[in-house]
Amino acid sequence: MPVHMFGNSYTYRAGRVHEQYNSTLYAVHWVFTGGSAECKIANARDALLYVDPAPYYSPPLLLTMDLDPLPEPPAGFNDRHELGDTEWMLGHHVRAANAQLQQLYWGIMAAAALNTTLVLPRFQCFCARHWYQLHACRVGNDPHTTFPVTCAMSDMLRARKVVRGIRLLRSAGDIWDMRDARVVRVREWSFLSNPRVPDDIKRSRLTLACSGPAHAHVSDDHPLAPALHKAADGSATLVVQCPMYADDLEKVLAPAMAAGPYRVVHLGNATQLLASGFRDPAYWFSFDQQVRMYAAPWCCRAPEDQKRLGLPDTIQLNLLPPSRPLPASASSSTIRLWKPGG
């Protein structure tokens, strides 16, 4: 059946083939972007076509964030259409994917500190992800896709795990205490454009922004007091001293939230806001060990490229920022879970 009338998740999301042909799209089979049920649910949610129970659309508090603009791909990037072109295109894709994930890291940190729900940013992809070799980063001989495209959750994150929540435990050495778990629930990037989300949530937005260069003289001994600026539309901006500890987020936000209250907290620049991380170095390290496990692997290189380059078919994407490299000893460590009785 023609994919511009009966699509799959890839042709619907990446190629947008029905739009190119100006066709009526009768059905979408949610395959070709992850094989699990959670992947398919995530794809349908992105498209505003999945209907969740009513409480899903009214969480008590949402956290949103911006991503920095991505660099343009190399000249001629979208003119490549041969099987062997994937490796050339892949370098740009992996760099762009990691740059976005490493900003998400700070959003996950903020959501964990506030114990709230994180709306995932709209990731941009420069290569598809598939179970078999790609032709110029496209599935099959697809002539329709022009990069970048909006990523599926499974292109960037382990959707099977993330849909259930990003589970973060505290640790003592190599023992992980399940009694002290915090779960970061997520919502799809399109969540706030969903008509099922109440308008009062969409309008109730507090942006957390860093103070500008005029306040560069402030210090830990003489901190800048947060300043709340309200807009006529009911939204507001809270200007704070940066960077701050994630541990202090709730305390810093409390007066503004009481004056609102606000249902959406937006991080204008999560990397700049939270560069101080967590106060407890041991907890910060355990956070890194856990959160890195939610990044997806990219797949797949062609067998010819694997043989020629001596490389595997997959590349593991990286959630950890350059400032947080994981020691080699931790990259292969075994995580042990605490349970009552030992």
Contacts in CASP RR format, 6 or more apart in sequence:
PFRMAT RR
TARGET T0000
AUTHOR 0000-0000-0000
METHOD contacts of the structure
MODEL  1
MPVHMFGNSYTYRAGRVHEQYNSTLYAVHWVFTGGSAECKIANARDALLY
VDPAPYYSPPLLLTMDLDPLPEPPAGFNDRHELGDTEWMLGHHVRAANAQ
LQQLYWGIMAAAALNTTLVLPRFQCFCARHWYQLHACRVGNDPHTTFPVT
CAMSDMLRARKVVRGIRLLRSAGDIWDMRDARVVRVREWSFLSNPRVPDD
IKRSRLTLACSGPAHAHVSDDHPLAPALHKAADGSATLVVQCPMYADDLE
KVLAPAMAAGPYRVVHLGNATQLLASGFRDPAYWFSFDQQVRMYAAPWCC
RAPEDQKRLGLPDTIQLNLLPPSRPLPASASSSTIRLWKPGG
2 23 0 8 1.000
3 11 0 8 1.000
3 17 0 8 1.000
4 11 0 8 1.000
4 17 0 8 1.000
4 18 0 8 1.000
4 20 0 8 1.000
4 21 0 8 1.000
4 23 0 8 1.000
4 25 0 8 1.000
5 18 0 8 1.000
5 23 0 8 1.000
5 24 0 8 1.000
5 25 0 8 1.000
5 26 0 8 1.000
6 25 0 8 1.000
6 26 0 8 1.000
6 27 0 8 1.000
6 28 0 8 1.000
6 29 0 8 1.000
7 17 0 8 1.000
7 18 0 8 1.000
7 25 0 8 1.000
7 27 0 8 1.000
7 28 0 8 1.000
7 29 0 8 1.000
8 28 0 8 1.000
8 29 0 8 1.000
8 30 0 8 1.000
8 31 0 8 1.000
8 32 0 8 1.000
9 28 0 8 1.000
9 29 0 8 1.000
9 30 0 8 1.000
9 31 0 8 1.000
9 32 0 8 1.000
9 33 0 8 1.000
9 40 0 8 1.000
9 43 0 8 1.000
9 152 0 8 1.000
10 31 0 8 1.000
10 32 0 8 1.000
10 33 0 8 1.000
10 128 0 8 1.000
10 139 0 8 1.000
10 142 0 8 1.000
11 17 0 8 1.000
11 18 0 8 1.000
11 32 0 8 1.000
11 142 0 8 1.000
11 144 0 8 1.000
12 18 0 8 1.000
12 25 0 8 1.000
12 28 0 8 1.000
12 47 0 8 1.000
13 33 0 8 1.000
13 43 0 8 1.000
13 46 0 8 1.000
13 47 0 8 1.000
13 149 0 8 1.000
13 150 0 8 1.000
13 152 0 8 1.000
14 125 0 8 1.000
14 128 0 8 1.000
14 138 0 8 1.000
14 139 0 8 1.000
14 142 0 8 1.000
14 145 0 8 1.000
14 149 0 8 1.000
15 142 0 8 1.000
15 144 0 8 1.000
15 145 0 8 1.000
15 146 0 8 1.000
15 149 0 8 1.000
16 144 0 8 1.000
17 23 0 8 1.000
17 144 0 8 1.000
18 24 0 8 1.000
18 25 0 8 1.000
20 144 0 8 1.000
28 47 0 8 1.000
28 49 0 8 1.000
30 39 0 8 1.000
30 40 0 8 1.000
30 43 0 8 1.000
30 44 0 8 1.000
31 40 0 8 1.000
32 130 0 8 1.000
32 139 0 8 1.000
33 39 0 8 1.000
33 43 0 8 1.000
33 129 0 8 1.000
33 152 0 8 1.000
33 154 0 8 1.000
33 155 0 8 1.000
34 40 0 8 1.000
34 129 0 8 1.000
34 131 0 8 1.000
34 152 0 8 1.000
34 154 0 8 1.000
34 159 0 8 1.000
35 154 0 8 1.000
36 159 0 8 1.000
36 160 0 8 1.000
38 159 0 8 1.000
38 160 0 8 1.000
38 162 0 8 1.000
38 163 0 8 1.000
38 164 0 8 1.000
39 152 0 8 1.000
39 153 0 8 1.000
39 154 0 8 1.000
39 159 0 8 1.000
39 160 0 8 1.000
41 50 0 8 1.000
41 163 0 8 1.000
42 152 0 8 1.000
42 153 0 8 1.000
42 154 0 8 1.000
42 159 0 8 1.000
42 162 0 8 1.000
42 163 0 8 1.000
42 188 0 8 1.000
43 152 0 8 1.000
43 153 0 8 1.000
43 154 0 8 1.000
44 50 0 8 1.000
45 52 0 8 1.000
45 188 0 8 1.000
45 190 0 8 1.000
45 191 0 8 1.000
46 150 0 8 1.000
46 152 0 8 1.000
46 153 0 8 1.000
46 188 0 8 1.000
46 189 0 8 1.000
46 190 0 8 1.000
47 190 0 8 1.000
48 190 0 8 1.000
48 193 0 8 1.000
48 194 0 8 1.000
48 195 0 8 1.000
51 196 0 8 1.000
52 196 0 8 1.000
54 196 0 8 1.000
57 194 0 8 1.000
57 196 0 8 1.000
57 197 0 8 1.000
57 198 0 8 1.000
58 197 0 8 1.000
58 198 0 8 1.000
58 201 0 8 1.000
59 116 0 8 1.000
59 117 0 8 1.000
59 185 0 8 1.000
59 187 0 8 1.000
60 116 0 8 1.000
60 263 0 8 1.000
61 114 0 8 1.000
61 116 0 8 1.000
61 117 0 8 1.000
61 263 0 8 1.000
61 264 0 8 1.000
61 265 0 8 1.000
62 116 0 8 1.000
62 117 0 8 1.000
62 118 0 8 1.000
62 119 0 8 1.000
62 187 0 8 1.000
62 191 0 8 1.000
62 192 0 8 1.000
62 201 0 8 1.000
62 263 0 8 1.000
62 264 0 8 1.000
62 265 0 8 1.000
63 107 0 8 1.000
63 110 0 8 1.000
63 111 0 8 1.000
63 114 0 8 1.000
63 116 0 8 1.000
63 117 0 8 1.000
63 118 0 8 1.000
63 119 0 8 1.000
63 264 0 8 1.000
63 265 0 8 1.000
63 266 0 8 1.000
63 267 0 8 1.000
64 118 0 8 1.000
64 119 0 8 1.000
64 121 0 8 1.000
64 192 0 8 1.000
64 264 0 8 1.000
64 265 0 8 1.000
64 266 0 8 1.000
64 267 0 8 1.000
65 103 0 8 1.000
65 104 0 8 1.000
65 106 0 8 1.000
65 107 0 8 1.000
65 110 0 8 1.000
65 118 0 8 1.000
65 119 0 8 1.000
65 121 0 8 1.000
65 266 0 8 1.000
65 267 0 8 1.000
65 268 0 8 1.000
65 270 0 8 1.000
66 121 0 8 1.000
66 266 0 8 1.000
66 267 0 8 1.000
66 268 0 8 1.000
66 269 0 8 1.000
66 270 0 8 1.000
67 100 0 8 1.000
67 103 0 8 1.000
67 121 0 8 1.000
67 122 0 8 1.000
67 123 0 8 1.000
68 99 0 8 1.000
68 103 0 8 1.000
70 96 0 8 1.000
70 99 0 8 1.000
70 100 0 8 1.000
70 124 0 8 1.000
70 148 0 8 1.000
71 96 0 8 1.000
73 89 0 8 1.000
73 92 0 8 1.000
73 126 0 8 1.000
73 147 0 8 1.000
73 148 0 8 1.000
74 92 0 8 1.000
77 89 0 8 1.000
77 92 0 8 1.000
77 126 0 8 1.000
77 147 0 8 1.000
78 146 0 8 1.000
78 147 0 8 1.000
80 88 0 8 1.000
80 89 0 8 1.000
80 136 0 8 1.000
80 137 0 8 1.000
81 135 0 8 1.000
81 136 0 8 1.000
81 138 0 8 1.000
81 141 0 8 1.000
81 143 0 8 1.000
82 135 0 8 1.000
82 136 0 8 1.000
83 133 0 8 1.000
83 135 0 8 1.000
83 136 0 8 1.000
83 302 0 8 1.000
83 304 0 8 1.000
84 135 0 8 1.000
84 136 0 8 1.000
84 302 0 8 1.000
84 304 0 8 1.000
84 305 0 8 1.000
85 135 0 8 1.000
85 136 0 8 1.000
85 137 0 8 1.000
86 127 0 8 1.000
86 133 0 8 1.000
86 134 0 8 1.000
86 135 0 8 1.000
86 136 0 8 1.000
86 137 0 8 1.000
86 301 0 8 1.000
86 302 0 8 1.000
86 305 0 8 1.000
87 301 0 8 1.000
87 305 0 8 1.000
87 309 0 8 1.000
89 126 0 8 1.000
89 127 0 8 1.000
89 136 0 8 1.000
89 137 0 8 1.000
89 147 0 8 1.000
90 127 0 8 1.000
90 137 0 8 1.000
90 298 0 8 1.000
90 301 0 8 1.000
90 315 0 8 1.000
92 126 0 8 1.000
93 125 0 8 1.000
93 126 0 8 1.000
93 127 0 8 1.000
93 137 0 8 1.000
93 298 0 8 1.000
94 127 0 8 1.000
94 298 0 8 1.000
94 315 0 8 1.000
94 317 0 8 1.000
96 124 0 8 1.000
96 125 0 8 1.000
96 126 0 8 1.000
96 148 0 8 1.000
97 123 0 8 1.000
97 125 0 8 1.000
97 126 0 8 1.000
97 151 0 8 1.000
97 155 0 8 1.000
97 156 0 8 1.000
97 298 0 8 1.000
97 317 0 8 1.000
98 317 0 8 1.000
98 318 0 8 1.000
100 121 0 8 1.000
100 123 0 8 1.000
100 124 0 8 1.000
100 156 0 8 1.000
101 156 0 8 1.000
101 157 0 8 1.000
101 295 0 8 1.000
101 317 0 8 1.000
101 318 0 8 1.000
101 319 0 8 1.000
102 318 0 8 1.000
102 319 0 8 1.000
102 320 0 8 1.000
102 321 0 8 1.000
102 322 0 8 1.000
103 121 0 8 1.000
103 270 0 8 1.000
103 271 0 8 1.000
104 120 0 8 1.000
104 121 0 8 1.000
104 319 0 8 1.000
105 291 0 8 1.000
105 319 0 8 1.000
105 320 0 8 1.000
105 321 0 8 1.000
105 324 0 8 1.000
106 267 0 8 1.000
106 270 0 8 1.000
106 271 0 8 1.000
106 273 0 8 1.000
106 274 0 8 1.000
106 275 0 8 1.000
106 321 0 8 1.000
107 118 0 8 1.000
107 267 0 8 1.000
107 270 0 8 1.000
107 274 0 8 1.000
108 118 0 8 1.000
108 166 0 8 1.000
108 184 0 8 1.000
108 291 0 8 1.000
108 319 0 8 1.000
109 246 0 8 1.000
109 270 0 8 1.000
109 274 0 8 1.000
109 277 0 8 1.000
109 278 0 8 1.000
109 287 0 8 1.000
110 118 0 8 1.000
110 246 0 8 1.000
110 249 0 8 1.000
110 267 0 8 1.000
110 270 0 8 1.000
110 273 0 8 1.000
110 274 0 8 1.000
111 117 0 8 1.000
111 118 0 8 1.000
111 166 0 8 1.000
111 184 0 8 1.000
112 166 0 8 1.000
112 168 0 8 1.000
112 182 0 8 1.000
112 184 0 8 1.000
112 246 0 8 1.000
112 287 0 8 1.000
113 246 0 8 1.000
113 247 0 8 1.000
113 249 0 8 1.000
113 250 0 8 1.000
113 278 0 8 1.000
114 249 0 8 1.000
114 250 0 8 1.000
114 253 0 8 1.000
114 265 0 8 1.000
115 182 0 8 1.000
116 184 0 8 1.000
116 265 0 8 1.000
117 184 0 8 1.000
117 185 0 8 1.000
117 186 0 8 1.000
117 187 0 8 1.000
118 166 0 8 1.000
118 184 0 8 1.000
118 185 0 8 1.000
118 186 0 8 1.000
118 187 0 8 1.000
119 186 0 8 1.000
119 187 0 8 1.000
119 188 0 8 1.000
119 189 0 8 1.000
119 191 0 8 1.000
119 192 0 8 1.000
120 153 0 8 1.000
120 157 0 8 1.000
120 186 0 8 1.000
120 187 0 8 1.000
120 188 0 8 1.000
120 189 0 8 1.000
121 189 0 8 1.000
122 150 0 8 1.000
122 189 0 8 1.000
122 190 0 8 1.000
123 150 0 8 1.000
123 151 0 8 1.000
123 155 0 8 1.000
123 156 0 8 1.000
123 189 0 8 1.000
124 148 0 8 1.000
124 149 0 8 1.000
124 150 0 8 1.000
124 151 0 8 1.000
125 147 0 8 1.000
125 148 0 8 1.000
125 149 0 8 1.000
125 150 0 8 1.000
125 151 0 8 1.000
125 155 0 8 1.000
125 156 0 8 1.000
126 137 0 8 1.000
126 147 0 8 1.000
126 148 0 8 1.000
127 134 0 8 1.000
127 137 0 8 1.000
127 147 0 8 1.000
127 298 0 8 1.000
128 134 0 8 1.000
128 137 0 8 1.000
128 138 0 8 1.000
128 139 0 8 1.000
128 145 0 8 1.000
128 155 0 8 1.000
129 152 0 8 1.000
129 154 0 8 1.000
129 155 0 8 1.000
129 296 0 8 1.000
129 298 0 8 1.000
129 299 0 8 1.000
130 139 0 8 1.000
130 299 0 8 1.000
130 300 0 8 1.000
131 299 0 8 1.000
131 300 0 8 1.000
132 300 0 8 1.000
133 300 0 8 1.000
133 301 0 8 1.000
133 302 0 8 1.000
133 303 0 8 1.000
133 313 0 8 1.000
134 140 0 8 1.000
134 300 0 8 1.000
134 302 0 8 1.000
135 141 0 8 1.000
135 142 0 8 1.000
137 147 0 8 1.000
138 145 0 8 1.000
150 189 0 8 1.000
152 159 0 8 1.000
153 159 0 8 1.000
153 162 0 8 1.000
153 163 0 8 1.000
153 188 0 8 1.000
154 296 0 8 1.000
155 296 0 8 1.000
155 298 0 8 1.000
156 295 0 8 1.000
156 296 0 8 1.000
156 317 0 8 1.000
157 294 0 8 1.000
157 295 0 8 1.000
157 296 0 8 1.000
158 293 0 8 1.000
158 294 0 8 1.000
158 295 0 8 1.000
158 296 0 8 1.000
159 296 0 8 1.000
161 293 0 8 1.000
161 294 0 8 1.000
162 186 0 8 1.000
162 294 0 8 1.000
163 186 0 8 1.000
165 183 0 8 1.000
165 184 0 8 1.000
165 185 0 8 1.000
165 186 0 8 1.000
166 183 0 8 1.000
166 184 0 8 1.000
166 186 0 8 1.000
166 291 0 8 1.000
166 294 0 8 1.000
167 181 0 8 1.000
167 182 0 8 1.000
167 183 0 8 1.000
167 290 0 8 1.000
168 181 0 8 1.000
168 182 0 8 1.000
168 183 0 8 1.000
168 184 0 8 1.000
168 287 0 8 1.000
168 290 0 8 1.000
168 291 0 8 1.000
169 176 0 8 1.000
169 177 0 8 1.000
169 178 0 8 1.000
169 180 0 8 1.000
169 181 0 8 1.000
169 286 0 8 1.000
169 290 0 8 1.000
169 337 0 8 1.000
170 176 0 8 1.000
170 177 0 8 1.000
170 180 0 8 1.000
170 283 0 8 1.000
170 286 0 8 1.000
171 177 0 8 1.000
171 282 0 8 1.000
171 283 0 8 1.000
171 286 0 8 1.000
171 289 0 8 1.000
172 338 0 8 1.000
173 282 0 8 1.000
174 333 0 8 1.000
174 334 0 8 1.000
174 335 0 8 1.000
174 336 0 8 1.000
175 336 0 8 1.000
175 337 0 8 1.000
175 338 0 8 1.000
176 286 0 8 1.000
176 335 0 8 1.000
176 336 0 8 1.000
176 337 0 8 1.000
176 338 0 8 1.000
177 338 0 8 1.000
178 337 0 8 1.000
178 338 0 8 1.000
178 339 0 8 1.000
179 338 0 8 1.000
191 197 0 8 1.000
192 201 0 8 1.000
192 202 0 8 1.000
192 264 0 8 1.000
200 263 0 8 1.000
201 263 0 8 1.000
201 264 0 8 1.000
202 264 0 8 1.000
203 233 0 8 1.000
203 234 0 8 1.000
203 235 0 8 1.000
204 234 0 8 1.000
204 235 0 8 1.000
204 260 0 8 1.000
204 261 0 8 1.000
204 262 0 8 1.000
204 263 0 8 1.000
204 264 0 8 1.000
205 235 0 8 1.000
205 236 0 8 1.000
205 262 0 8 1.000
205 263 0 8 1.000
205 264 0 8 1.000
205 265 0 8 1.000
205 266 0 8 1.000
206 235 0 8 1.000
206 236 0 8 1.000
206 237 0 8 1.000
206 238 0 8 1.000
206 253 0 8 1.000
206 256 0 8 1.000
206 257 0 8 1.000
206 260 0 8 1.000
206 262 0 8 1.000
206 264 0 8 1.000
206 265 0 8 1.000
206 266 0 8 1.000
207 235 0 8 1.000
207 236 0 8 1.000
207 237 0 8 1.000
207 238 0 8 1.000
207 265 0 8 1.000
207 266 0 8 1.000
207 268 0 8 1.000
208 237 0 8 1.000
208 238 0 8 1.000
208 240 0 8 1.000
208 253 0 8 1.000
208 265 0 8 1.000
208 266 0 8 1.000
208 267 0 8 1.000
208 268 0 8 1.000
208 273 0 8 1.000
209 237 0 8 1.000
209 238 0 8 1.000
209 239 0 8 1.000
209 240 0 8 1.000
209 268 0 8 1.000
209 269 0 8 1.000
210 239 0 8 1.000
210 240 0 8 1.000
210 241 0 8 1.000
210 242 0 8 1.000
210 268 0 8 1.000
210 269 0 8 1.000
210 272 0 8 1.000
210 273 0 8 1.000
211 218 0 8 1.000
211 224 0 8 1.000
211 239 0 8 1.000
211 240 0 8 1.000
211 241 0 8 1.000
211 242 0 8 1.000
212 239 0 8 1.000
215 224 0 8 1.000
215 241 0 8 1.000
218 224 0 8 1.000
218 241 0 8 1.000
223 241 0 8 1.000
224 240 0 8 1.000
224 241 0 8 1.000
226 238 0 8 1.000
226 239 0 8 1.000
226 240 0 8 1.000
226 241 0 8 1.000
226 252 0 8 1.000
226 255 0 8 1.000
226 256 0 8 1.000
227 238 0 8 1.000
227 239 0 8 1.000
228 236 0 8 1.000
228 237 0 8 1.000
228 238 0 8 1.000
228 239 0 8 1.000
228 255 0 8 1.000
228 256 0 8 1.000
228 259 0 8 1.000
229 236 0 8 1.000
229 237 0 8 1.000
229 238 0 8 1.000
229 239 0 8 1.000
230 236 0 8 1.000
231 237 0 8 1.000
236 256 0 8 1.000
236 260 0 8 1.000
236 262 0 8 1.000
238 252 0 8 1.000
238 253 0 8 1.000
238 256 0 8 1.000
240 252 0 8 1.000
240 273 0 8 1.000
242 272 0 8 1.000
242 273 0 8 1.000
242 275 0 8 1.000
243 272 0 8 1.000
243 273 0 8 1.000
243 274 0 8 1.000
243 275 0 8 1.000
243 276 0 8 1.000
243 277 0 8 1.000
244 252 0 8 1.000
244 273 0 8 1.000
244 274 0 8 1.000
244 276 0 8 1.000
245 274 0 8 1.000
245 276 0 8 1.000
245 277 0 8 1.000
245 278 0 8 1.000
245 279 0 8 1.000
246 274 0 8 1.000
246 276 0 8 1.000
246 277 0 8 1.000
246 278 0 8 1.000
247 278 0 8 1.000
247 279 0 8 1.000
249 274 0 8 1.000
253 265 0 8 1.000
256 262 0 8 1.000
267 273 0 8 1.000
271 321 0 8 1.000
275 323 0 8 1.000
277 284 0 8 1.000
278 284 0 8 1.000
278 287 0 8 1.000
285 330 0 8 1.000
288 320 0 8 1.000
288 324 0 8 1.000
288 326 0 8 1.000
289 326 0 8 1.000
289 330 0 8 1.000
289 333 0 8 1.000
289 335 0 8 1.000
291 319 0 8 1.000
291 320 0 8 1.000
292 318 0 8 1.000
292 319 0 8 1.000
292 320 0 8 1.000
292 326 0 8 1.000
294 319 0 8 1.000
295 316 0 8 1.000
295 317 0 8 1.000
295 318 0 8 1.000
295 319 0 8 1.000
296 317 0 8 1.000
297 314 0 8 1.000
297 315 0 8 1.000
297 316 0 8 1.000
297 317 0 8 1.000
298 314 0 8 1.000
298 315 0 8 1.000
298 316 0 8 1.000
298 317 0 8 1.000
299 313 0 8 1.000
299 314 0 8 1.000
299 315 0 8 1.000
300 313 0 8 1.000
300 314 0 8 1.000
301 309 0 8 1.000
301 311 0 8 1.000
301 312 0 8 1.000
301 313 0 8 1.000
301 314 0 8 1.000
303 313 0 8 1.000
305 311 0 8 1.000
306 312 0 8 1.000
306 313 0 8 1.000
320 326 0 8 1.000
END
